[in-house]
Amino acid sequence: MTRAPAVLLALAAALLAGGCGDDEVRQAPDRPATATTPDPAAGAFPAKPQVVDDFEDPSSGWPRTGYRDGVYVVSDGGTGAVLAPQRVTPATRGTLAEVVLEPSRGGAGLLCRAASDGSAGYALLLGADGRVQLSRIDDGKASVLKDFRLTPNERSERGKASLLRLGCGTGSPGEPVTLIFSVNATPYGTVVDEHGVDPGAEARVGLVARDGAATFDDFALSLAE
């Protein structure tokens, strides 16, 4: 499976502590409820995403070893990350990615504004215990921007899928970048990184899993208009 080594080193230090669960891969259930309208500071996104992938077609561009009967699996163990085939240009263009997932053990989630070599980007992780962490990766080092735990009413039932959204607003490297995120039906949260990371000439979005396999389904990507 294609991996981004610098991302893995950073995530190992800064992402979620290991949770409970097993590595059994399950078919993702129906999509959870949607969240409210995102913060306009993250960008103006179209009504429908330009890219959708239900992982039914193993030739849709992701590393082929992750396709499993209509879902996508990241990491056979430890921490793994894969980048979506779409390349975002210019790199400062706003993106809003979403995915339905089932984390196991340490957690799973989304990457945005990621460098192709994994040295920079942002990561949103949901742990099996309901812990949510938004991290900033720069020069292969991670720092936590937001860390909280979902309430019982916000969490999916054990063994049920969750819907994650992560948006990266426009903004040149070193300038403020608005990040938006949501889990299930919770309203969008907003964090401003005062010194936006530099992904290089193009940016990527992707999937990440920590401490065990995670199952993903119904990936969608919207690009700011």
PyMOL commands that place a pseudoatom at each C-alpha (Angstrom):
pseudoatom trace, name=CA, resn=MET, resi=1, chain=A, elem=C, hetatm=0, pos=[0.000, 0.000, 0.000]
pseudoatom trace, name=CA, resn=THR, resi=2, chain=A, elem=C, hetatm=0, pos=[1.253, 3.501, -0.804]
pseudoatom trace, name=CA, resn=ARG, resi=3, chain=A, elem=C, hetatm=0, pos=[2.219, 5.374, 2.346]
pseudoatom trace, name=CA, resn=ALA, resi=4, chain=A, elem=C, hetatm=0, pos=[3.577, 8.805, 3.250]
pseudoatom trace, name=CA, resn=PRO, resi=5, chain=A, elem=C, hetatm=0, pos=[6.481, 8.187, 5.682]
pseudoatom trace, name=CA, resn=ALA, resi=6, chain=A, elem=C, hetatm=0, pos=[6.726, 11.725, 7.075]
pseudoatom trace, name=CA, resn=VAL, resi=7, chain=A, elem=C, hetatm=0, pos=[3.007, 11.752, 7.813]
pseudoatom trace, name=CA, resn=LEU, resi=8, chain=A, elem=C, hetatm=0, pos=[3.334, 8.450, 9.658]
pseudoatom trace, name=CA, resn=LEU, resi=9, chain=A, elem=C, hetatm=0, pos=[6.163, 9.694, 11.849]
pseudoatom trace, name=CA, resn=ALA, resi=10, chain=A, elem=C, hetatm=0, pos=[4.245, 12.836, 12.762]
pseudoatom trace, name=CA, resn=LEU, resi=11, chain=A, elem=C, hetatm=0, pos=[0.983, 11.045, 13.419]
pseudoatom trace, name=CA, resn=ALA, resi=12, chain=A, elem=C, hetatm=0, pos=[2.650, 8.482, 15.654]
pseudoatom trace, name=CA, resn=ALA, resi=13, chain=A, elem=C, hetatm=0, pos=[3.643, 11.279, 18.032]
pseudoatom trace, name=CA, resn=ALA, resi=14, chain=A, elem=C, hetatm=0, pos=[0.588, 13.522, 17.931]
pseudoatom trace, name=CA, resn=LEU, resi=15, chain=A, elem=C, hetatm=0, pos=[-2.559, 11.651, 17.006]
pseudoatom trace, name=CA, resn=LEU, resi=16, chain=A, elem=C, hetatm=0, pos=[-5.012, 9.763, 19.135]
pseudoatom trace, name=CA, resn=ALA, resi=17, chain=A, elem=C, hetatm=0, pos=[-4.015, 7.416, 21.915]
pseudoatom trace, name=CA, resn=GLY, resi=18, chain=A, elem=C, hetatm=0, pos=[-4.971, 3.819, 21.238]
pseudoatom trace, name=CA, resn=GLY, resi=19, chain=A, elem=C, hetatm=0, pos=[-8.581, 2.910, 21.891]
pseudoatom trace, name=CA, resn=CYS, resi=20, chain=A, elem=C, hetatm=0, pos=[-10.419, -0.347, 22.310]
pseudoatom trace, name=CA, resn=GLY, resi=21, chain=A, elem=C, hetatm=0, pos=[-11.619, -2.534, 19.494]
pseudoatom trace, name=CA, resn=ASP, resi=22, chain=A, elem=C, hetatm=0, pos=[-10.539, -5.228, 17.103]
pseudoatom trace, name=CA, resn=ASP, resi=23, chain=A, elem=C, hetatm=0, pos=[-9.239, -5.295, 13.543]
pseudoatom trace, name=CA, resn=GLU, resi=24, chain=A, elem=C, hetatm=0, pos=[-12.277, -6.964, 11.994]
pseudoatom trace, name=CA, resn=VAL, resi=25, chain=A, elem=C, hetatm=0, pos=[-13.223, -5.239, 8.732]
pseudoatom trace, name=CA, resn=ARG, resi=26, chain=A, elem=C, hetatm=0, pos=[-16.960, -4.645, 8.418]
pseudoatom trace, name=CA, resn=GLN, resi=27, chain=A, elem=C, hetatm=0, pos=[-19.183, -3.287, 5.682]
pseudoatom trace, name=CA, resn=ALA, resi=28, chain=A, elem=C, hetatm=0, pos=[-19.919, 0.357, 6.478]
pseudoatom trace, name=CA, resn=PRO, resi=29, chain=A, elem=C, hetatm=0, pos=[-23.602, 0.924, 7.350]
pseudoatom trace, name=CA, resn=ASP, resi=30, chain=A, elem=C, hetatm=0, pos=[-25.860, 3.674, 6.082]
pseudoatom trace, name=CA, resn=ARG, resi=31, chain=A, elem=C, hetatm=0, pos=[-24.605, 7.255, 6.052]
pseudoatom trace, name=CA, resn=PRO, resi=32, chain=A, elem=C, hetatm=0, pos=[-25.206, 9.152, 9.328]
pseudoatom trace, name=CA, resn=ALA, resi=33, chain=A, elem=C, hetatm=0, pos=[-27.088, 12.439, 9.496]
pseudoatom trace, name=CA, resn=THR, resi=34, chain=A, elem=C, hetatm=0, pos=[-25.531, 15.547, 7.954]
pseudoatom trace, name=CA, resn=ALA, resi=35, chain=A, elem=C, hetatm=0, pos=[-24.155, 18.637, 9.665]
pseudoatom trace, name=CA, resn=THR, resi=36, chain=A, elem=C, hetatm=0, pos=[-25.074, 22.297, 9.353]
pseudoatom trace, name=CA, resn=THR, resi=37, chain=A, elem=C, hetatm=0, pos=[-23.674, 24.743, 6.779]
pseudoatom trace, name=CA, resn=PRO, resi=38, chain=A, elem=C, hetatm=0, pos=[-19.886, 25.258, 6.983]
pseudoatom trace, name=CA, resn=ASP, resi=39, chain=A, elem=C, hetatm=0, pos=[-18.212, 28.529, 7.911]
pseudoatom trace, name=CA, resn=PRO, resi=40, chain=A, elem=C, hetatm=0, pos=[-18.027, 30.693, 4.735]
pseudoatom trace, name=CA, resn=ALA, resi=41, chain=A, elem=C, hetatm=0, pos=[-14.455, 31.622, 5.648]
pseudoatom trace, name=CA, resn=ALA, resi=42, chain=A, elem=C, hetatm=0, pos=[-13.424, 28.142, 4.543]
pseudoatom trace, name=CA, resn=GLY, resi=43, chain=A, elem=C, hetatm=0, pos=[-14.532, 28.850, 0.985]
pseudoatom trace, name=CA, resn=ALA, resi=44, chain=A, elem=C, hetatm=0, pos=[-17.607, 28.729, -1.249]
pseudoatom trace, name=CA, resn=PHE, resi=45, chain=A, elem=C, hetatm=0, pos=[-18.273, 25.121, -2.184]
pseudoatom trace, name=CA, resn=PRO, resi=46, chain=A, elem=C, hetatm=0, pos=[-20.686, 23.784, -4.826]
pseudoatom trace, name=CA, resn=ALA, resi=47, chain=A, elem=C, hetatm=0, pos=[-23.992, 22.193, -3.821]
pseudoatom trace, name=CA, resn=LYS, resi=48, chain=A, elem=C, hetatm=0, pos=[-22.667, 18.801, -4.935]
pseudoatom trace, name=CA, resn=PRO, resi=49, chain=A, elem=C, hetatm=0, pos=[-19.082, 17.545, -4.610]
pseudoatom trace, name=CA, resn=GLN, resi=50, chain=A, elem=C, hetatm=0, pos=[-17.065, 17.320, -7.809]
pseudoatom trace, name=CA, resn=VAL, resi=51, chain=A, elem=C, hetatm=0, pos=[-15.553, 13.974, -6.766]
pseudoatom trace, name=CA, resn=VAL, resi=52, chain=A, elem=C, hetatm=0, pos=[-17.392, 11.002, -5.249]
pseudoatom trace, name=CA, resn=ASP, resi=53, chain=A, elem=C, hetatm=0, pos=[-16.085, 7.484, -4.721]
pseudoatom trace, name=CA, resn=ASP, resi=54, chain=A, elem=C, hetatm=0, pos=[-17.942, 4.578, -3.161]
pseudoatom trace, name=CA, resn=PHE, resi=55, chain=A, elem=C, hetatm=0, pos=[-14.899, 2.311, -3.643]
pseudoatom trace, name=CA, resn=GLU, resi=56, chain=A, elem=C, hetatm=0, pos=[-16.847, -0.160, -5.760]
pseudoatom trace, name=CA, resn=ASP, resi=57, chain=A, elem=C, hetatm=0, pos=[-14.386, 0.281, -8.645]
pseudoatom trace, name=CA, resn=PRO, resi=58, chain=A, elem=C, hetatm=0, pos=[-10.819, -0.822, -7.779]
pseudoatom trace, name=CA, resn=SER, resi=59, chain=A, elem=C, hetatm=0, pos=[-9.498, 1.228, -10.699]
pseudoatom trace, name=CA, resn=SER, resi=60, chain=A, elem=C, hetatm=0, pos=[-10.724, 4.568, -9.288]
pseudoatom trace, name=CA, resn=GLY, resi=61, chain=A, elem=C, hetatm=0, pos=[-7.149, 5.619, -8.502]
pseudoatom trace, name=CA, resn=TRP, resi=62, chain=A, elem=C, hetatm=0, pos=[-6.399, 4.770, -4.869]
pseudoatom trace, name=CA, resn=PRO, resi=63, chain=A, elem=C, hetatm=0, pos=[-3.732, 2.157, -4.046]
pseudoatom trace, name=CA, resn=ARG, resi=64, chain=A, elem=C, hetatm=0, pos=[-5.369, -1.065, -5.238]
pseudoatom trace, name=CA, resn=THR, resi=65, chain=A, elem=C, hetatm=0, pos=[-4.593, -3.160, -2.165]
pseudoatom trace, name=CA, resn=GLY, resi=66, chain=A, elem=C, hetatm=0, pos=[-7.077, -1.169, -0.067]
pseudoatom trace, name=CA, resn=TYR, resi=67, chain=A, elem=C, hetatm=0, pos=[-10.249, -2.036, -2.005]
pseudoatom trace, name=CA, resn=ARG, resi=68, chain=A, elem=C, hetatm=0, pos=[-12.398, -4.626, -0.188]
pseudoatom trace, name=CA, resn=ASP, resi=69, chain=A, elem=C, hetatm=0, pos=[-15.906, -5.425, -1.444]
pseudoatom trace, name=CA, resn=GLY, resi=70, chain=A, elem=C, hetatm=0, pos=[-17.178, -1.859, -1.772]
pseudoatom trace, name=CA, resn=VAL, resi=71, chain=A, elem=C, hetatm=0, pos=[-15.193, -0.271, 1.054]
pseudoatom trace, name=CA, resn=TYR, resi=72, chain=A, elem=C, hetatm=0, pos=[-11.598, 0.903, 1.418]
pseudoatom trace, name=CA, resn=VAL, resi=73, chain=A, elem=C, hetatm=0, pos=[-9.296, -0.346, 4.181]
pseudoatom trace, name=CA, resn=VAL, resi=74, chain=A, elem=C, hetatm=0, pos=[-6.259, 1.603, 5.400]
pseudoatom trace, name=CA, resn=SER, resi=75, chain=A, elem=C, hetatm=0, pos=[-3.474, -0.019, 7.408]
pseudoatom trace, name=CA, resn=ASP, resi=76, chain=A, elem=C, hetatm=0, pos=[-3.026, -3.698, 8.206]
pseudoatom trace, name=CA, resn=GLY, resi=77, chain=A, elem=C, hetatm=0, pos=[-1.691, -2.627, 11.588]
pseudoatom trace, name=CA, resn=GLY, resi=78, chain=A, elem=C, hetatm=0, pos=[0.193, 0.290, 13.076]
pseudoatom trace, name=CA, resn=THR, resi=79, chain=A, elem=C, hetatm=0, pos=[-0.413, 3.652, 11.369]
pseudoatom trace, name=CA, resn=GLY, resi=80, chain=A, elem=C, hetatm=0, pos=[-1.101, 4.056, 7.658]
pseudoatom trace, name=CA, resn=ALA, resi=81, chain=A, elem=C, hetatm=0, pos=[-2.052, 6.836, 5.269]
pseudoatom trace, name=CA, resn=VAL, resi=82, chain=A, elem=C, hetatm=0, pos=[-3.043, 7.009, 1.612]
pseudoatom trace, name=CA, resn=LEU, resi=83, chain=A, elem=C, hetatm=0, pos=[-3.504, 10.033, -0.631]
pseudoatom trace, name=CA, resn=ALA, resi=84, chain=A, elem=C, hetatm=0, pos=[-6.496, 10.472, -2.921]
pseudoatom trace, name=CA, resn=PRO, resi=85, chain=A, elem=C, hetatm=0, pos=[-5.664, 10.428, -6.650]
pseudoatom trace, name=CA, resn=GLN, resi=86, chain=A, elem=C, hetatm=0, pos=[-6.905, 13.996, -7.141]
pseudoatom trace, name=CA, resn=ARG, resi=87, chain=A, elem=C, hetatm=0, pos=[-4.251, 16.722, -7.073]
pseudoatom trace, name=CA, resn=VAL, resi=88, chain=A, elem=C, hetatm=0, pos=[-5.468, 20.130, -5.934]
pseudoatom trace, name=CA, resn=THR, resi=89, chain=A, elem=C, hetatm=0, pos=[-4.079, 23.061, -7.909]
pseudoatom trace, name=CA, resn=PRO, resi=90, chain=A, elem=C, hetatm=0, pos=[-3.388, 25.695, -6.979]
pseudoatom trace, name=CA, resn=ALA, resi=91, chain=A, elem=C, hetatm=0, pos=[-2.448, 24.257, -3.610]
pseudoatom trace, name=CA, resn=THR, resi=92, chain=A, elem=C, hetatm=0, pos=[-4.207, 27.157, -1.878]
pseudoatom trace, name=CA, resn=ARG, resi=93, chain=A, elem=C, hetatm=0, pos=[-7.604, 26.198, -3.332]
pseudoatom trace, name=CA, resn=GLY, resi=94, chain=A, elem=C, hetatm=0, pos=[-10.150, 25.419, -0.636]
pseudoatom trace, name=CA, resn=THR, resi=95, chain=A, elem=C, hetatm=0, pos=[-11.201, 21.792, -0.196]
pseudoatom trace, name=CA, resn=LEU, resi=96, chain=A, elem=C, hetatm=0, pos=[-13.990, 20.071, 1.727]
pseudoatom trace, name=CA, resn=ALA, resi=97, chain=A, elem=C, hetatm=0, pos=[-13.616, 16.299, 2.072]
pseudoatom trace, name=CA, resn=GLU, resi=98, chain=A, elem=C, hetatm=0, pos=[-15.967, 13.860, 3.721]
pseudoatom trace, name=CA, resn=VAL, resi=99, chain=A, elem=C, hetatm=0, pos=[-15.972, 10.125, 4.351]
pseudoatom trace, name=CA, resn=VAL, resi=100, chain=A, elem=C, hetatm=0, pos=[-17.969, 7.507, 6.219]
pseudoatom trace, name=CA, resn=LEU, resi=101, chain=A, elem=C, hetatm=0, pos=[-15.693, 5.434, 8.413]
pseudoatom trace, name=CA, resn=GLU, resi=102, chain=A, elem=C, hetatm=0, pos=[-15.418, 2.845, 11.134]
pseudoatom trace, name=CA, resn=PRO, resi=103, chain=A, elem=C, hetatm=0, pos=[-12.291, 3.460, 13.230]
pseudoatom trace, name=CA, resn=SER, resi=104, chain=A, elem=C, hetatm=0, pos=[-10.734, 0.636, 15.189]
pseudoatom trace, name=CA, resn=ARG, resi=105, chain=A, elem=C, hetatm=0, pos=[-8.418, 1.025, 18.161]
pseudoatom trace, name=CA, resn=GLY, resi=106, chain=A, elem=C, hetatm=0, pos=[-6.543, 4.317, 17.812]
pseudoatom trace, name=CA, resn=GLY, resi=107, chain=A, elem=C, hetatm=0, pos=[-8.717, 6.073, 15.273]
pseudoatom trace, name=CA, resn=ALA, resi=108, chain=A, elem=C, hetatm=0, pos=[-9.071, 7.111, 11.656]
pseudoatom trace, name=CA, resn=GLY, resi=109, chain=A, elem=C, hetatm=0, pos=[-9.876, 10.152, 9.594]
pseudoatom trace, name=CA, resn=LEU, resi=110, chain=A, elem=C, hetatm=0, pos=[-9.008, 12.612, 6.858]
pseudoatom trace, name=CA, resn=LEU, resi=111, chain=A, elem=C, hetatm=0, pos=[-6.028, 14.603, 5.615]
pseudoatom trace, name=CA, resn=CYS, resi=112, chain=A, elem=C, hetatm=0, pos=[-6.228, 17.926, 3.779]
pseudoatom trace, name=CA, resn=ARG, resi=113, chain=A, elem=C, hetatm=0, pos=[-3.743, 20.353, 2.260]
pseudoatom trace, name=CA, resn=ALA, resi=114, chain=A, elem=C, hetatm=0, pos=[-1.223, 17.543, 2.472]
pseudoatom trace, name=CA, resn=ALA, resi=115, chain=A, elem=C, hetatm=0, pos=[2.105, 17.669, 0.682]
pseudoatom trace, name=CA, resn=SER, resi=116, chain=A, elem=C, hetatm=0, pos=[2.691, 14.819, -1.758]
pseudoatom trace, name=CA, resn=ASP, resi=117, chain=A, elem=C, hetatm=0, pos=[5.744, 13.742, 0.256]
pseudoatom trace, name=CA, resn=GLY, resi=118, chain=A, elem=C, hetatm=0, pos=[3.760, 13.790, 3.516]
pseudoatom trace, name=CA, resn=SER, resi=119, chain=A, elem=C, hetatm=0, pos=[5.808, 16.573, 5.107]
pseudoatom trace, name=CA, resn=ALA, resi=120, chain=A, elem=C, hetatm=0, pos=[2.891, 18.982, 5.651]
pseudoatom trace, name=CA, resn=GLY, resi=121, chain=A, elem=C, hetatm=0, pos=[-0.875, 19.038, 5.993]
pseudoatom trace, name=CA, resn=TYR, resi=122, chain=A, elem=C, hetatm=0, pos=[-3.774, 18.821, 8.429]
pseudoatom trace, name=CA, resn=ALA, resi=123, chain=A, elem=C, hetatm=0, pos=[-5.328, 15.684, 9.921]
pseudoatom trace, name=CA, resn=LEU, resi=124, chain=A, elem=C, hetatm=0, pos=[-8.707, 15.095, 11.560]
pseudoatom trace, name=CA, resn=LEU, resi=125, chain=A, elem=C, hetatm=0, pos=[-8.904, 11.859, 13.565]
pseudoatom trace, name=CA, resn=LEU, resi=126, chain=A, elem=C, hetatm=0, pos=[-11.828, 10.179, 15.286]
pseudoatom trace, name=CA, resn=GLY, resi=127, chain=A, elem=C, hetatm=0, pos=[-10.998, 7.546, 17.891]
pseudoatom trace, name=CA, resn=ALA, resi=128, chain=A, elem=C, hetatm=0, pos=[-13.032, 4.473, 18.687]
pseudoatom trace, name=CA, resn=ASP, resi=129, chain=A, elem=C, hetatm=0, pos=[-13.599, 6.036, 22.126]
pseudoatom trace, name=CA, resn=GLY, resi=130, chain=A, elem=C, hetatm=0, pos=[-15.128, 9.211, 20.643]
pseudoatom trace, name=CA, resn=ARG, resi=131, chain=A, elem=C, hetatm=0, pos=[-12.025, 11.366, 20.941]
pseudoatom trace, name=CA, resn=VAL, resi=132, chain=A, elem=C, hetatm=0, pos=[-11.532, 13.899, 18.127]
pseudoatom trace, name=CA, resn=GLN, resi=133, chain=A, elem=C, hetatm=0, pos=[-8.202, 15.485, 17.307]
pseudoatom trace, name=CA, resn=LEU, resi=134, chain=A, elem=C, hetatm=0, pos=[-7.277, 18.070, 14.684]
pseudoatom trace, name=CA, resn=SER, resi=135, chain=A, elem=C, hetatm=0, pos=[-3.532, 18.256, 14.049]
pseudoatom trace, name=CA, resn=ARG, resi=136, chain=A, elem=C, hetatm=0, pos=[-1.199, 20.429, 12.010]
pseudoatom trace, name=CA, resn=ILE, resi=137, chain=A, elem=C, hetatm=0, pos=[1.761, 18.760, 10.280]
pseudoatom trace, name=CA, resn=ASP, resi=138, chain=A, elem=C, hetatm=0, pos=[4.655, 20.932, 9.166]
pseudoatom trace, name=CA, resn=ASP, resi=139, chain=A, elem=C, hetatm=0, pos=[8.151, 19.826, 8.201]
pseudoatom trace, name=CA, resn=GLY, resi=140, chain=A, elem=C, hetatm=0, pos=[7.256, 16.309, 9.333]
pseudoatom trace, name=CA, resn=LYS, resi=141, chain=A, elem=C, hetatm=0, pos=[6.319, 17.437, 12.852]
pseudoatom trace, name=CA, resn=ALA, resi=142, chain=A, elem=C, hetatm=0, pos=[2.796, 17.497, 14.280]
pseudoatom trace, name=CA, resn=SER, resi=143, chain=A, elem=C, hetatm=0, pos=[1.099, 19.812, 16.740]
pseudoatom trace, name=CA, resn=VAL, resi=144, chain=A, elem=C, hetatm=0, pos=[-2.453, 19.560, 18.050]
pseudoatom trace, name=CA, resn=LEU, resi=145, chain=A, elem=C, hetatm=0, pos=[-4.839, 22.387, 17.141]
pseudoatom trace, name=CA, resn=LYS, resi=146, chain=A, elem=C, hetatm=0, pos=[-7.989, 20.940, 18.715]
pseudoatom trace, name=CA, resn=ASP, resi=147, chain=A, elem=C, hetatm=0, pos=[-8.623, 17.987, 21.020]
pseudoatom trace, name=CA, resn=PHE, resi=148, chain=A, elem=C, hetatm=0, pos=[-11.977, 17.024, 22.523]
pseudoatom trace, name=CA, resn=ARG, resi=149, chain=A, elem=C, hetatm=0, pos=[-14.300, 14.091, 23.140]
pseudoatom trace, name=CA, resn=LEU, resi=150, chain=A, elem=C, hetatm=0, pos=[-17.764, 13.661, 21.640]
pseudoatom trace, name=CA, resn=THR, resi=151, chain=A, elem=C, hetatm=0, pos=[-20.708, 13.423, 24.014]
pseudoatom trace, name=CA, resn=PRO, resi=152, chain=A, elem=C, hetatm=0, pos=[-22.668, 10.140, 24.059]
pseudoatom trace, name=CA, resn=ASN, resi=153, chain=A, elem=C, hetatm=0, pos=[-25.402, 11.783, 21.966]
pseudoatom trace, name=CA, resn=GLU, resi=154, chain=A, elem=C, hetatm=0, pos=[-22.887, 12.881, 19.315]
pseudoatom trace, name=CA, resn=ARG, resi=155, chain=A, elem=C, hetatm=0, pos=[-21.169, 9.518, 18.955]
pseudoatom trace, name=CA, resn=SER, resi=156, chain=A, elem=C, hetatm=0, pos=[-22.247, 6.671, 16.731]
pseudoatom trace, name=CA, resn=GLU, resi=157, chain=A, elem=C, hetatm=0, pos=[-23.138, 3.422, 18.441]
pseudoatom trace, name=CA, resn=ARG, resi=158, chain=A, elem=C, hetatm=0, pos=[-20.307, 0.943, 18.787]
pseudoatom trace, name=CA, resn=GLY, resi=159, chain=A, elem=C, hetatm=0, pos=[-19.826, -0.876, 15.497]
pseudoatom trace, name=CA, resn=LYS, resi=160, chain=A, elem=C, hetatm=0, pos=[-21.689, 1.810, 13.546]
pseudoatom trace, name=CA, resn=ALA, resi=161, chain=A, elem=C, hetatm=0, pos=[-20.141, 4.164, 11.030]
pseudoatom trace, name=CA, resn=SER, resi=162, chain=A, elem=C, hetatm=0, pos=[-19.439, 7.857, 11.571]
pseudoatom trace, name=CA, resn=LEU, resi=163, chain=A, elem=C, hetatm=0, pos=[-19.413, 10.693, 9.045]
pseudoatom trace, name=CA, resn=LEU, resi=164, chain=A, elem=C, hetatm=0, pos=[-16.358, 12.978, 9.105]
pseudoatom trace, name=CA, resn=ARG, resi=165, chain=A, elem=C, hetatm=0, pos=[-15.869, 16.228, 7.226]
pseudoatom trace, name=CA, resn=LEU, resi=166, chain=A, elem=C, hetatm=0, pos=[-12.673, 18.267, 7.027]
pseudoatom trace, name=CA, resn=GLY, resi=167, chain=A, elem=C, hetatm=0, pos=[-12.315, 21.521, 5.114]
pseudoatom trace, name=CA, resn=CYS, resi=168, chain=A, elem=C, hetatm=0, pos=[-9.212, 23.604, 4.433]
pseudoatom trace, name=CA, resn=GLY, resi=169, chain=A, elem=C, hetatm=0, pos=[-9.869, 27.185, 3.390]
pseudoatom trace, name=CA, resn=THR, resi=170, chain=A, elem=C, hetatm=0, pos=[-7.906, 29.310, 0.990]
pseudoatom trace, name=CA, resn=GLY, resi=171, chain=A, elem=C, hetatm=0, pos=[-4.799, 31.134, 2.139]
pseudoatom trace, name=CA, resn=SER, resi=172, chain=A, elem=C, hetatm=0, pos=[-1.175, 31.315, 1.112]
pseudoatom trace, name=CA, resn=PRO, resi=173, chain=A, elem=C, hetatm=0, pos=[1.508, 29.455, 3.078]
pseudoatom trace, name=CA, resn=GLY, resi=174, chain=A, elem=C, hetatm=0, pos=[2.373, 31.354, 6.230]
pseudoatom trace, name=CA, resn=GLU, resi=175, chain=A, elem=C, hetatm=0, pos=[-0.929, 33.245, 6.210]
pseudoatom trace, name=CA, resn=PRO, resi=176, chain=A, elem=C, hetatm=0, pos=[-4.146, 32.427, 8.146]
pseudoatom trace, name=CA, resn=VAL, resi=177, chain=A, elem=C, hetatm=0, pos=[-6.052, 29.352, 6.948]
pseudoatom trace, name=CA, resn=THR, resi=178, chain=A, elem=C, hetatm=0, pos=[-9.529, 28.485, 8.234]
pseudoatom trace, name=CA, resn=LEU, resi=179, chain=A, elem=C, hetatm=0, pos=[-10.142, 24.805, 8.996]
pseudoatom trace, name=CA, resn=ILE, resi=180, chain=A, elem=C, hetatm=0, pos=[-13.646, 23.432, 9.450]
pseudoatom trace, name=CA, resn=PHE, resi=181, chain=A, elem=C, hetatm=0, pos=[-14.610, 19.991, 10.721]
pseudoatom trace, name=CA, resn=SER, resi=182, chain=A, elem=C, hetatm=0, pos=[-17.668, 17.998, 11.687]
pseudoatom trace, name=CA, resn=VAL, resi=183, chain=A, elem=C, hetatm=0, pos=[-18.486, 14.552, 13.048]
pseudoatom trace, name=CA, resn=ASN, resi=184, chain=A, elem=C, hetatm=0, pos=[-21.912, 13.096, 12.291]
pseudoatom trace, name=CA, resn=ALA, resi=185, chain=A, elem=C, hetatm=0, pos=[-24.624, 15.736, 12.836]
pseudoatom trace, name=CA, resn=THR, resi=186, chain=A, elem=C, hetatm=0, pos=[-22.543, 18.057, 15.026]
pseudoatom trace, name=CA, resn=PRO, resi=187, chain=A, elem=C, hetatm=0, pos=[-22.310, 21.666, 13.778]
pseudoatom trace, name=CA, resn=TYR, resi=188, chain=A, elem=C, hetatm=0, pos=[-19.095, 22.583, 12.020]
pseudoatom trace, name=CA, resn=GLY, resi=189, chain=A, elem=C, hetatm=0, pos=[-16.250, 23.553, 14.311]
pseudoatom trace, name=CA, resn=THR, resi=190, chain=A, elem=C, hetatm=0, pos=[-13.781, 26.195, 13.150]
pseudoatom trace, name=CA, resn=VAL, resi=191, chain=A, elem=C, hetatm=0, pos=[-10.077, 26.591, 13.860]
pseudoatom trace, name=CA, resn=VAL, resi=192, chain=A, elem=C, hetatm=0, pos=[-7.836, 29.226, 12.285]
pseudoatom trace, name=CA, resn=ASP, resi=193, chain=A, elem=C, hetatm=0, pos=[-4.200, 28.321, 11.743]
pseudoatom trace, name=CA, resn=GLU, resi=194, chain=A, elem=C, hetatm=0, pos=[-2.458, 31.696, 11.758]
pseudoatom trace, name=CA, resn=HIS, resi=195, chain=A, elem=C, hetatm=0, pos=[0.473, 30.307, 9.768]
pseudoatom trace, name=CA, resn=GLY, resi=196, chain=A, elem=C, hetatm=0, pos=[-0.883, 27.985, 7.094]
pseudoatom trace, name=CA, resn=VAL, resi=197, chain=A, elem=C, hetatm=0, pos=[1.316, 25.066, 6.079]
pseudoatom trace, name=CA, resn=ASP, resi=198, chain=A, elem=C, hetatm=0, pos=[3.016, 24.890, 2.685]
pseudoatom trace, name=CA, resn=PRO, resi=199, chain=A, elem=C, hetatm=0, pos=[2.118, 21.733, 0.716]
pseudoatom trace, name=CA, resn=GLY, resi=200, chain=A, elem=C, hetatm=0, pos=[4.163, 22.795, -2.305]
pseudoatom trace, name=CA, resn=ALA, resi=201, chain=A, elem=C, hetatm=0, pos=[2.910, 23.340, -5.848]
pseudoatom trace, name=CA, resn=GLU, resi=202, chain=A, elem=C, hetatm=0, pos=[-0.108, 21.091, -5.333]
pseudoatom trace, name=CA, resn=ALA, resi=203, chain=A, elem=C, hetatm=0, pos=[-2.092, 19.821, -2.350]
pseudoatom trace, name=CA, resn=ARG, resi=204, chain=A, elem=C, hetatm=0, pos=[-3.629, 16.430, -1.618]
pseudoatom trace, name=CA, resn=VAL, resi=205, chain=A, elem=C, hetatm=0, pos=[-6.390, 15.040, 0.543]
pseudoatom trace, name=CA, resn=GLY, resi=206, chain=A, elem=C, hetatm=0, pos=[-6.321, 11.541, 1.946]
pseudoatom trace, name=CA, resn=LEU, resi=207, chain=A, elem=C, hetatm=0, pos=[-7.268, 8.916, 4.510]
pseudoatom trace, name=CA, resn=VAL, resi=208, chain=A, elem=C, hetatm=0, pos=[-5.388, 7.909, 7.638]
pseudoatom trace, name=CA, resn=ALA, resi=209, chain=A, elem=C, hetatm=0, pos=[-5.693, 5.137, 10.234]
pseudoatom trace, name=CA, resn=ARG, resi=210, chain=A, elem=C, hetatm=0, pos=[-3.839, 4.638, 13.501]
pseudoatom trace, name=CA, resn=ASP, resi=211, chain=A, elem=C, hetatm=0, pos=[-3.187, 1.456, 15.457]
pseudoatom trace, name=CA, resn=GLY, resi=212, chain=A, elem=C, hetatm=0, pos=[-5.184, -0.977, 13.350]
pseudoatom trace, name=CA, resn=ALA, resi=213, chain=A, elem=C, hetatm=0, pos=[-7.228, -1.268, 10.183]
pseudoatom trace, name=CA, resn=ALA, resi=214, chain=A, elem=C, hetatm=0, pos=[-10.002, 1.253, 9.536]
pseudoatom trace, name=CA, resn=THR, resi=215, chain=A, elem=C, hetatm=0, pos=[-12.843, 0.907, 7.024]
pseudoatom trace, name=CA, resn=PHE, resi=216, chain=A, elem=C, hetatm=0, pos=[-13.833, 3.834, 4.787]
pseudoatom trace, name=CA, resn=ASP, resi=217, chain=A, elem=C, hetatm=0, pos=[-16.775, 4.346, 2.430]
pseudoatom trace, name=CA, resn=ASP, resi=218, chain=A, elem=C, hetatm=0, pos=[-18.517, 7.094, 0.425]
pseudoatom trace, name=CA, resn=PHE, resi=219, chain=A, elem=C, hetatm=0, pos=[-15.591, 9.490, -0.008]
pseudoatom trace, name=CA, resn=ALA, resi=220, chain=A, elem=C, hetatm=0, pos=[-16.460, 12.898, -1.454]
pseudoatom trace, name=CA, resn=LEU, resi=221, chain=A, elem=C, hetatm=0, pos=[-14.383, 15.942, -2.310]
pseudoatom trace, name=CA, resn=SER, resi=222, chain=A, elem=C, hetatm=0, pos=[-15.607, 19.472, -3.007]
pseudoatom trace, name=CA, resn=LEU, resi=223, chain=A, elem=C, hetatm=0, pos=[-13.299, 22.128, -4.437]
pseudoatom trace, name=CA, resn=ALA, resi=224, chain=A, elem=C, hetatm=0, pos=[-13.908, 25.792, -3.706]
pseudoatom trace, name=CA, resn=GLU, resi=225, chain=A, elem=C, hetatm=0, pos=[-15.387, 27.703, -6.615]
for i in range(1, 225): cmd.bond("trace and resi %d" % i, "trace and resi %d" % (i + 1))
show_as sticks, trace
zoom trace
